[in-house]
Amino acid sequence: MRQFGWVGVLLMAMTARAQAPSPQLATVLKQMDTASKSFRGATANFRWDYYQKIVHDTSTQEGSIYFQRDGATVDMGAVIATPQAGGKGKPAVQNIVQYKGGELQMLDPAADQITVLHAGANQAEYESFLTLGFGGSGADLERLWSIADEGPETLTDDGQPVKTEKLDLVSKDDATRKSIQHVTIWVDPARAISLKQIFYQTGGNTRTAVYSHIRLTDRIDKSKFEIKRNSKTTVVNR
């Protein structure tokens, strides 16, 4: 599953840094509540850097992603370009990830294999990771996470400055904290969009996600995110 990188963060969720609340946090969460009401969907480019402490190595994946909300329903799709091992100049493998209706599908085209995972009763919890800072409300964030406000910080998107609030999150779920100690996000509360996320995993590994070319839209071309299978495709259910 190494080729799917960041998705491993979600999979671990599927299988104390408390601070006094800041006055600004209530304002940020209220802004996110307002923005989430009009959020329908977003597309973005991403860069995911995964640092493995045991080997002191960082691997990188890049690609494009979308999030779409319809009421309480959340869909996500990503095309992940993964460099081929040992091959400079070789074209990257285009893995595809789709999440819809509580089901996560991952296509490994090199192996012609689709891995399927079912969220089941934990669907809301898993979607909290998928939509972290992408259309999620402040109320939902506060319900699922203990939040420490670390202050404002200006990032850039397509060369333009974006005012964000840096929030550190600790899951309120005991099982999640066993695999993910805490998550830091840089959120633009006016759009309910996060430009950067760092997942701090047990054992010292980190997953850093940086999003760019972010576009809010209710019309998303999902054709390149489709997972297609043929008679030879292997399907593995987990």
C-alpha positions in Angstrom: 0.0 0.0 0.0 3.1 2.3 0.1 2.2 3.6 -3.3 -0.9 5.2 -1.9 1.1 7.1 0.7 -1.2 9.7 2.3 -4.2 7.3 2.2 -2.4 5.3 4.8 -3.2 8.0 7.3 -6.9 7.4 6.6 -6.5 3.6 6.7 -4.9 3.8 10.2 -7.9 5.8 11.3 -10.2 3.1 9.9 -8.6 0.1 11.5 -1.2 16.2 25.1 -1.1 19.2 23.6 -4.1 20.9 25.2 -4.0 24.7 25.5 -6.4 27.3 26.8 -8.9 28.3 24.1 -8.0 31.5 22.4 -10.6 34.3 21.8 -9.8 34.1 18.1 -10.7 30.4 17.9 -14.4 31.1 18.3 -14.3 33.6 15.5 -12.5 31.2 13.2 -14.9 28.3 13.9 -17.9 30.6 13.3 -16.3 31.7 9.9 -15.9 28.0 9.0 -19.6 27.4 9.9 -20.7 30.1 7.6 -18.4 29.0 4.7 -19.4 25.4 5.0 -23.1 26.2 4.3 -22.2 27.4 0.8 -19.5 24.8 0.1 -20.4 22.4 -2.7 -17.1 21.3 -4.0 -13.4 22.1 -4.6 -10.5 20.9 -6.8 -6.9 21.3 -6.0 -3.4 20.2 -6.8 -1.4 18.6 -4.0 2.0 17.5 -2.8 2.2 14.9 -0.1 5.6 14.3 1.7 5.8 11.3 3.9 8.8 11.2 6.3 9.7 7.8 7.8 11.8 8.3 10.9 13.2 4.8 11.1 15.1 5.2 7.7 15.3 9.0 7.8 13.7 9.1 4.3 11.1 11.3 2.7 9.0 10.2 -0.3 6.9 12.5 -2.3 3.7 12.2 -4.3 1.9 14.8 -6.3 -1.4 14.9 -8.1 -4.9 16.4 -8.2 -7.9 15.9 -6.0 -11.5 16.9 -5.6 -14.0 17.1 -2.7 -17.7 17.3 -3.2 -20.5 17.7 -0.5 -24.2 17.2 -0.8 -25.7 17.8 2.6 -24.0 15.3 4.9 -22.7 13.2 1.9 -19.1 13.5 1.0 -17.3 12.3 -2.1 -13.6 12.5 -2.8 -11.3 11.5 -5.7 -7.6 11.8 -6.3 -5.1 11.0 -9.0 -1.7 10.3 -7.4 1.5 10.3 -9.4 3.9 7.9 -7.8 7.5 7.8 -9.1 8.6 4.3 -10.2 11.3 2.7 -8.1 14.8 3.0 -9.4 13.8 4.7 -12.6 14.8 8.2 -13.5 13.0 9.3 -16.5 10.3 6.6 -16.2 6.7 7.9 -16.2 5.1 8.0 -12.8 2.4 5.5 -12.0 -1.0 7.1 -11.9 -2.9 5.6 -8.9 -6.5 6.5 -8.4 -8.4 6.8 -5.1 -12.1 7.3 -4.8 -14.3 7.7 -1.7 -18.1 7.6 -2.1 -21.0 6.3 0.1 -18.7 5.1 2.9 -16.6 3.0 0.5 -12.9 3.7 -0.3 -11.5 2.3 -3.5 -7.8 2.4 -4.5 -6.7 1.4 -8.0 -3.1 0.2 -8.5 -2.8 0.1 -12.4 0.6 -1.6 -12.3 -0.9 -4.6 -10.6 -4.4 -4.1 -12.2 -5.8 -4.4 -8.7 -8.6 -2.5 -6.8 -8.6 -2.5 -3.0 -11.9 -1.7 -1.4 -12.5 -0.7 2.2 -15.8 -0.1 3.9 -16.3 2.5 6.6 -19.4 1.0 8.0 -20.5 2.4 11.3 -17.4 4.6 11.5 -18.2 6.5 8.3 -18.6 9.9 10.0 -15.2 9.5 11.7 -13.4 8.6 8.5 -14.9 11.4 6.6 -13.6 13.8 9.2 -10.1 13.0 7.8 -11.1 13.2 4.2 -12.7 16.6 4.5 -10.3 18.1 7.1 -10.4 21.7 6.1 -12.3 21.0 2.9 -15.9 22.2 3.4 -16.1 21.0 7.0 -17.8 23.2 9.5 -16.3 24.6 12.7 -18.9 22.8 14.7 -17.9 19.5 13.2 -14.2 20.2 13.8 -14.9 21.1 17.4 -17.1 17.9 17.9 -14.4 15.6 16.7 -11.1 17.3 17.7 -9.7 19.1 20.7 -8.4 22.3 19.1 -5.5 24.6 20.0 -5.3 27.9 18.1 -1.7 28.7 17.3 -2.4 32.0 15.6 -2.6 33.5 12.2 -0.2 32.8 9.4 -0.1 33.9 5.8 0.5 31.2 3.2 0.4 31.5 -0.6 -1.7 29.9 -3.3 -0.8 30.4 -6.9 1.5 33.2 -5.7 -1.3 35.0 -3.9 -1.2 35.6 -0.1 -3.9 33.8 1.8 -4.6 34.5 5.5 -4.9 31.3 7.4 -5.3 30.3 11.0 -2.9 27.6 12.3 -4.8 25.0 14.4 -3.5 22.0 16.2 -6.0 19.1 16.5 -6.0 16.1 18.8 -8.7 13.5 18.1 -11.3 12.9 20.7 -11.4 9.2 19.6 -9.1 6.9 21.7 -8.4 4.5 18.8 -7.4 7.3 16.4 -4.9 8.7 18.9 -3.1 5.4 19.0 -2.0 5.9 15.4 -2.2 9.7 14.9 -1.0 11.8 17.8 -2.2 15.1 16.5 -2.7 17.1 13.2 -1.8 20.6 12.4 -3.8 22.5 9.8 -3.5 25.9 8.2 -7.1 26.8 7.4 -8.6 29.6 5.4 -11.8 30.0 7.5 -13.4 32.3 4.9 -13.6 29.4 2.5 -13.4 26.4 5.0 -10.3 25.2 3.1 -7.0 24.1 4.4 -3.9 24.9 2.5 -1.5 22.7 4.5 -1.8 19.8 6.9 0.7 17.8 8.9 -0.2 14.5 10.4 2.0 13.4 13.3 1.9 9.6 13.6 3.1 7.4 16.4 6.7 6.4 16.0 7.8 9.8 14.7 6.5 9.5 11.1 4.9 12.6 9.5 2.7 13.2 6.5 2.7 16.7 5.1 0.0 17.8 2.6 0.2 21.1 0.7 -2.6 22.1 -1.5 -2.5 24.7 -4.3 -4.5 26.0 -7.3 -7.6 25.6 -5.1 -10.8 26.2 -6.8 -14.3 26.2 -5.3 -16.9 24.8 -7.7 -20.1 22.9 -7.8 -19.3 21.4 -11.2 -16.4 18.9 -11.1 -15.3 16.9 -14.1 -14.8 13.4 -12.5 -13.8 11.6 -15.7 -10.1 11.4 -14.8 -10.9 10.2 -11.3 -13.0 7.2 -12.5 -11.8 3.7 -11.5 -12.3 1.4 -14.5 -12.0 -2.4 -14.4 -11.8 -5.1 -16.9 -12.2 -8.9 -16.8 -8.6 -9.3 -15.5 -8.8 -6.7 -12.7 -8.4 -8.2 -9.2 -10.7 -6.8 -6.5 -9.6 -7.1 -2.9 -12.1 -6.3 -0.1 -10.8 -5.4 3.3 
